[in-house]
C-alpha cells in the first residue's frame, strides 16, 4: 500500500497542547486517587454493608474504575473533537493498513518480550539481594485470590480490553503527539513511556512497563495509528493474565520470578 493510500487514515498533526494534556492527567489523578475513595465511602454509607457485601467490594471498585476511565476518555474526545475541531483520527484511531500494522506490532513485541522478561528477572534479583520483596499489584493479587467467576471475568475483561484501549488513547494518542510537537518524537516516546510506567505505581515493575511503553510509543510513531499499540497492549495483558490464571489453578497461587 503506497503513502497516498495510507495518508487519509493516519494521525494528523495535533492542535492540542501540553497544557491540555496536563488538564486531562490532573483530572485523572484527582478522580482515581481522590474521587474513587470518596465515591466508595459514600456508597458504603448510603447502601450499607450488607448490600455492598452482596455486590462485592471488588465489583464496585471495578465498576467505578471503568466509569472513571470512560469519563477521562470522553474528556480527551471533547478536547480533540469539540475544543480543537479535529477528527478522532488525530488520536490515531484509524484502521489504515490494518493487517500490516498488526503484523508489525506482533513482530516487534515478540522481539521485545525477552527483554521485558529479562528486566523483570534482573529487578527481582537485585531486590532479593537487598532483602526487598516485591509487592504484588492489586490486580495480580485479585486474580490470584478471587473465587467469584463473575468478578474474575470482569477483571479479565477490564485488563485485556478496557484498560489497553483507554490507556493507548490517553498516552500514545493524546499525550505523545502533544509532547512531540514541543520537544520532538524521541523525547515524546521516552517521557510518555516513563509516565505510563509511573501511573502503574509499582517500582519493581517500572522498568518492565517502561520498556513496554517504549515499544508502544515506537509503534505509534512508526505506524501513525493506535492499532499496533492497542493490539500489542492487549496481547501483553492477555499473556500476563494467562500466566496468572495458570499459577492460580495449577501452582496454587505461587507466582515464580521471571
C-alpha positions as CSV (number, residue, x, y, z in Angstrom):
1,X,0.0,0.0,0.0
2,X,1.5,3.3,-1.0
3,X,1.7,6.5,1.0
4,X,-1.1,8.1,-0.9
5,X,-3.5,5.3,0.2
6,X,-2.4,5.4,3.8
7,X,-2.4,9.2,4.2
8,X,-6.2,9.8,4.7
9,X,-6.3,7.4,7.7
10,X,-3.1,8.3,9.6
11,X,-2.9,10.5,12.6
12,X,-3.0,14.2,11.8
13,X,-0.8,16.8,13.5
14,X,-2.5,17.5,16.8
15,X,-3.7,21.0,17.6
16,X,-4.0,20.4,21.4
17,X,-1.1,21.5,23.6
18,X,0.8,20.2,26.6
19,X,-1.5,22.4,28.7
20,X,-4.5,20.3,27.5
21,X,-2.7,17.1,28.5
22,X,-1.9,18.4,31.9
23,X,-5.5,19.2,32.5
24,X,-6.6,15.7,31.5
25,X,-4.0,13.9,33.7
26,X,-4.7,16.2,36.6
27,X,-8.4,15.3,36.3
28,X,-7.3,11.6,36.0
29,X,-5.2,11.7,39.2
30,X,-7.9,13.5,41.1
31,X,-10.7,11.1,40.0
32,X,-8.6,7.9,40.5
33,X,-6.9,8.8,43.8
34,X,-9.3,11.2,45.5
35,X,-12.7,10.7,43.7
36,X,-12.8,6.9,43.8
37,X,-12.2,6.5,47.6
38,X,-14.8,9.2,48.3
39,X,-17.4,7.6,46.0
40,X,-16.7,4.1,47.6
41,X,-17.0,5.6,51.1
42,X,-20.2,7.4,50.1
43,X,-21.8,4.3,48.6
44,X,-20.8,2.3,51.8
45,X,-22.6,4.9,53.8
46,X,-25.7,5.1,51.6
47,X,-26.2,1.5,50.6
48,X,-24.9,-0.2,53.8
49,X,-22.5,-3.0,54.3
50,X,-25.0,-5.9,53.6
51,X,-25.9,-4.7,50.1
52,X,-22.2,-3.9,49.2
53,X,-21.2,-7.3,50.6
54,X,-23.7,-9.0,48.2
55,X,-22.5,-6.8,45.2
56,X,-18.8,-7.4,46.1
57,X,-16.4,-4.6,47.0
58,X,-14.1,-5.6,44.1
59,X,-17.1,-5.5,41.7
60,X,-17.9,-2.0,42.9
61,X,-14.3,-0.8,42.6
62,X,-14.1,-2.3,39.0
63,X,-17.3,-0.5,38.0
64,X,-16.2,2.8,39.4
65,X,-12.8,2.4,37.8
66,X,-14.4,1.6,34.5
67,X,-16.7,4.7,34.8
68,X,-13.8,6.9,35.7
69,X,-11.7,5.7,32.8
70,X,-14.6,6.2,30.3
71,X,-15.1,9.7,31.8
72,X,-11.5,10.6,31.2
73,X,-11.5,9.2,27.7
74,X,-14.6,11.2,27.0
75,X,-12.8,14.4,28.2
76,X,-10.0,13.6,25.7
77,X,-12.5,13.3,22.9
78,X,-14.1,16.6,24.0
79,X,-10.8,18.4,23.8
80,X,-9.8,16.9,20.5
81,X,-13.2,17.0,18.7
82,X,-15.0,19.9,20.2
83,X,-12.4,22.4,21.5
84,X,-9.9,21.8,18.7
85,X,-12.3,20.6,16.0
86,X,-10.3,17.6,14.9
87,X,-11.3,14.1,13.9
88,X,-10.6,11.1,16.1
89,X,-8.1,10.1,13.5
90,X,-5.9,12.8,15.0
91,X,-5.6,10.5,18.0
92,X,-4.6,7.6,15.7
93,X,-8.0,5.9,15.8
94,X,-7.8,4.6,12.2
95,X,-7.8,1.2,10.5
96,X,-5.4,2.3,7.8
97,X,-3.1,-0.6,6.7
98,X,-4.7,-2.7,9.4
99,X,-3.1,-6.1,8.6
100,X,0.3,-4.6,8.1
101,X,0.2,-2.6,11.4
102,X,-1.0,-5.7,13.4
103,X,1.7,-7.8,11.9
104,X,4.4,-5.2,12.6
105,X,3.2,-4.8,16.2
106,X,3.2,-8.5,16.9
107,X,6.7,-8.9,15.3
108,X,8.2,-6.1,17.4
109,X,6.5,-7.5,20.5
110,X,8.0,-11.0,20.0
111,X,11.4,-9.4,19.7
112,X,10.9,-7.1,22.8
113,X,9.3,-9.7,25.1
114,X,12.5,-11.4,26.1
115,X,14.0,-8.0,27.1
116,X,10.9,-7.3,29.2
117,X,11.2,-10.7,31.0
118,X,14.9,-10.2,31.5
119,X,14.4,-6.8,33.0
120,X,11.9,-8.4,35.5
121,X,14.4,-11.1,36.3
122,X,17.2,-8.6,37.0
123,X,15.0,-6.3,39.1
124,X,13.8,-9.3,41.2
125,X,17.5,-10.5,41.6
126,X,18.6,-7.0,42.8
127,X,15.6,-6.6,45.2
128,X,16.3,-10.1,46.6
129,X,20.0,-9.2,47.1
130,X,19.0,-6.2,49.2
131,X,16.2,-8.1,51.0
132,X,13.4,-6.3,49.4
133,X,10.4,-8.5,48.4
134,X,8.4,-7.1,45.5
135,X,4.8,-6.3,46.5
136,X,2.0,-7.8,44.3
137,X,0.0,-5.3,42.3
138,X,-3.7,-5.2,43.4
139,X,-4.9,-6.6,40.2
140,X,-2.4,-9.5,40.4
141,X,-3.5,-10.3,44.0
142,X,-7.2,-10.0,43.0
143,X,-6.8,-12.5,40.1
144,X,-4.9,-15.0,42.4
145,X,-7.3,-14.6,45.3
146,X,-10.7,-14.1,43.7
147,X,-13.1,-17.0,43.8
148,X,-16.1,-15.4,42.1
149,X,-16.1,-16.3,38.4
150,X,-18.1,-13.2,37.6
151,X,-15.6,-10.9,39.2
152,X,-12.7,-12.8,37.7
153,X,-14.3,-12.5,34.3
154,X,-14.8,-8.8,34.9
155,X,-11.2,-8.4,35.9
156,X,-10.0,-10.2,32.8
157,X,-12.3,-8.1,30.5
158,X,-11.1,-4.9,32.1
159,X,-7.5,-5.9,31.9
160,X,-7.3,-7.2,28.3
161,X,-9.9,-4.9,26.6
162,X,-10.9,-1.8,28.5
163,X,-7.5,-0.8,30.0
164,X,-5.4,-1.2,26.9
165,X,-7.7,0.8,24.7
166,X,-8.2,3.6,27.1
167,X,-4.5,3.8,28.1
168,X,-3.4,3.8,24.5
169,X,-5.8,6.7,23.6
170,X,-4.6,8.7,26.6
171,X,-0.9,8.0,26.4
172,X,0.0,7.3,22.8
173,X,-2.9,9.0,21.0
174,X,-3.2,12.1,23.2
175,X,-0.1,12.8,25.3
176,X,2.7,11.6,22.9
177,X,1.7,13.9,19.9
178,X,1.5,17.0,22.2
179,X,5.0,16.3,23.6
180,X,6.3,15.6,20.1
181,X,5.1,19.0,18.8
182,X,7.1,20.7,21.6
183,X,10.1,18.5,22.1
184,X,10.4,16.0,19.3
185,X,9.5,12.4,18.7
186,X,12.2,10.6,20.7
187,X,11.7,12.7,23.8
188,X,8.0,12.3,23.5
189,X,8.3,8.5,23.4
190,X,10.6,8.4,26.4
191,X,8.5,10.8,28.6
192,X,5.3,9.1,27.6
193,X,6.7,5.6,28.5
194,X,8.0,7.0,31.8
195,X,4.6,8.4,32.8
196,X,2.9,5.2,31.6
197,X,5.1,3.2,33.9
198,X,4.7,5.6,36.8
199,X,0.9,5.6,36.9
200,X,1.0,1.8,37.5
201,X,2.5,2.7,40.8
202,X,4.8,-0.4,41.1
203,X,8.5,0.5,41.5
204,X,9.5,-3.2,41.0
205,X,7.7,-3.4,37.6
206,X,8.6,0.1,36.5
207,X,11.4,-1.0,34.2
208,X,9.3,-3.7,32.5
209,X,6.4,-1.4,32.0
210,X,8.8,1.4,30.7
211,X,10.2,-1.0,28.1
212,X,6.7,-1.9,27.0
213,X,5.8,1.8,26.9
214,X,8.8,2.5,24.7
215,X,7.7,-0.2,22.3
216,X,4.1,1.1,22.2
217,X,5.3,4.6,21.6
218,X,7.6,3.5,18.8
219,X,4.8,1.6,17.1
220,X,2.5,4.6,17.3
221,X,5.2,6.8,15.8
222,X,6.1,4.3,13.1
223,X,2.5,3.5,12.0
224,X,0.7,6.7,13.0
225,X,-2.3,4.7,14.2
226,X,-3.1,3.2,17.5
227,X,-3.9,-0.2,16.0
228,X,-0.5,-1.8,16.5
229,X,0.0,-0.4,20.1
230,X,-3.5,-1.4,21.1
231,X,-3.0,-5.0,19.7
232,X,0.4,-5.3,21.5
233,X,-1.0,-3.9,24.7
234,X,-3.9,-6.4,24.6
235,X,-1.6,-9.2,23.7
236,X,0.8,-8.4,26.6
237,X,-2.0,-8.1,29.2
238,X,-3.6,-11.3,27.9
239,X,-0.4,-13.3,28.2
240,X,0.1,-11.9,31.7
241,X,-3.4,-12.9,32.7
242,X,-3.0,-16.4,31.2
243,X,0.1,-16.9,33.2
244,X,-1.6,-15.6,36.4
245,X,-4.6,-18.0,35.8
246,X,-2.1,-20.9,35.3
247,X,-0.4,-20.0,38.6
248,X,-3.8,-19.6,40.3
249,X,-5.2,-23.0,39.3
250,X,-2.1,-25.2,38.9
251,X,0.6,-23.7,41.1
252,X,-1.8,-22.7,44.0
253,X,-1.1,-19.0,43.6
254,X,2.7,-19.3,43.7
255,X,4.0,-16.8,41.2
256,X,7.5,-17.6,40.1
257,X,10.1,-15.0,39.4
258,X,11.0,-14.3,35.7
